[in-house]
Each structure stands twice: as C-alpha cells, then as structure tokens.
C-alpha cells in the first residue's frame, strides 16, 4: 500500500510549496489550503453551523417622496 500525506494549512501555499509537493520522485503530498479546508468542514458539517441571514435596509428616498 502506498503512503499518502496530507498537509492542511489555514492560509494558502506558496508556489514553491506546491512545486515541492508535486515534484517527481518525492512522496506525493496533498495540499489542502484554508479555503478548501473550510469548504470540507462545511460540506461534512464538522464543527460548523450555517445559517441564512436576511438583511433589511430602509430606502429613505422612497419615504421622503411619499
């Protein structure tokens, strides 16, 4: 069975890090940046609650022109 490695970061990976992770001859490393990690947490509902919020603003011009 082949080894696999995953590196998770809260930010992004530099181009040099991506190049090293995919370099020929090196053990493969899957890079998961902060955005991808947050999406996976959301997708699998792991430690994240989502809610839709309705924002209401008042159109003062509409009321002024009554």
N, C-alpha and C positions, 0 to 999 in steps of 0.2 A: 504494500500500500504506500503510495507516495505521500510525502509530507506536504501539508499546506499551511501557510502562515497568513494571518490577517493582522493588519495594523490599522487601528482606529484612532483618528485624531479629531479634536474638536474644531479645528480650523481647516486649512487646505494644505495640500502637499506641494512642495516646490517642484519645478520641472526636473531638477536633479534627483529628487527622491523618486519621482515616477520613473525616470530613466533607470535608476538603480534597481527598482522593484521589478522591472521587466527586462533586465539585462540577460543576454544569452549566457547560459552556464550557471547562473545564480538560482538558488531555490526560489520558486515563484512566491510572490507576496501580493496578496490582495489588499489594496489600499482603500479604506473607507473614510472619506472626509466627513466633516461635521454635518454638512447638509444631507449627505446620504445617510448618515447615522440617525439623524433626527427623523428623516422620512421613514426609515425602517422601524424606529420606535413607534412612530405614529401608525404605520401600516399594521403592526402587530399589537398595537395598544399596550405597549410595555412602559408603564410609568408615566403615561401621557394621557391627559384628558383634553378633548377638543370640544369647543362649543361655538356655535354660530352666534354672532352678536349683531343686532340691528342698531345702526346709528341713525338717529333722527336729528336733523338740524332745522332751524327756523329760517324761512325765506322772509327776511324783514321787509324787502321791497314789495312783496306781494301784499303784506298787511298795510304798508304805507299807502299803497294805491287803491285801497278799498273805498 
